[in-house]
Amino acid sequence: HVNYQYIERKDENDKMNRQSGVNAGVQNNPPSRVVYLGSIPYDQTEEQLLDLCSNVGPVINLKMMFDPQTGRSKGYAFIEFRDLESSASAVRNLNGYQLGSRFLKCGYSSNSDI
């Protein structure tokens, strides 16, 4: 009986976690100057993405991921900002931001080398 209650509580927490943020899993990484940006519309270019991210703060590096066989965007990128203040602003302002018909997912990256 105790296990049943535990499982029920866990399911409720999972549901709340899914509803509480666009991409709650990305938020679990410690603060970093590098952020992950996902759910990017496939028609966005690196230049357009750089423009968007530069509005948040100074960008040092941007790496958009492409499929090596098709050359098409994979819909996500890693952006390195100059400082933690800028990357924190990106996570606050770009997570859930609507770009075209999609809502971006933004959080600190666990990988600091891009």
N, C-alpha and C positions, 0 to 999 in steps of 0.2 A: 504493500500500500504506500509506503514512503517513496519507493521508486516511481510509482505512478504520479504522485504529486510533484516530484522533482521533474519528471519529463514534461508534465503539463506546464509547470512554471518556465522551463527552458523554452518550450514552444512559444509561450506568450512573449518572452524576452526576444526571441528570434524575430517574431512578428514586429515587435516594437523597433528593433534595430533596423529592419528593412524599411520601416516607415519613417524613421527619424532622420535619415540622410540619404542623399542620392547614392553615395558610395561610402558607406560607413567603414568598410574594410580598409580603405586607403588611409583613413584618418588615424589609424592605430600606430603608424610609424612616428618616431620622434621627429621633432622639427629639424628640417634640413633646408639648405639653399636650393635643392633640386626638388621639383614637384612633378608628379605624374598628372597628365591631362588626358582624359579618355572621353569616349562618346563624341569624338570630333566628326562632324559631317565629312563624308569622303571627298566632297568637292572642294574642301578648304585647302589652300596652298600653305606652304611654310611661311611665305611672306605675310599672308593674311593672319596666320597664327601669331607671328612675331609682332605684328601691329597690335593685336588684341592683348598679348602678354605685356608688351611695352607700356600699355596704359596703366598697368598695375605697378610696375617698377622696372628698374634697369635689368635687362636680360643679358647674361654673359654668353649663354649657349642654348641652342634649341635643337633637339633631335626628334624629328618626326619619323615614325616607323612606317616602312613600306614593305610590301610583299616582294621578295627578290625575283619571283617568277613572273608576276604580272606587272610589277611597277606601281601598283595601286596602293594608296594609303591604307594602313591597317586601322586608322581611326584613333590612334593615340600617339602621344609624344611625351618627351621629358624636357623640362625647361629648367635651366639653372639661372637663378637670380643672383644679383650682386651680394645681397645680404639676407639674413633671416627675416628682417622686417618686411622686405618685399615678397619673399616666398610665403610668409604668413598672410599677407594681404591677398596674394593670389589664391590661397586655399579658401580664405573667407569670401572673396568676391567672385571667383570663377566656378566654385563647386555649386552646381545647380543652375548656372548661368545658361540661358537659352541662346544657342547659336544655330540659326536656321530652324530646322524642325527638331533639333536634338537638345538635350540638357547635358551640359558638360559635367564630368566627374573630375574633381581636382583634389589631390591630397599630397602629403609629403611622400617622396620616393624613398624606398629603403636602399636604393642604389645611388650613391653620391657621385659616381663617375659616369659622365655621359659623353 
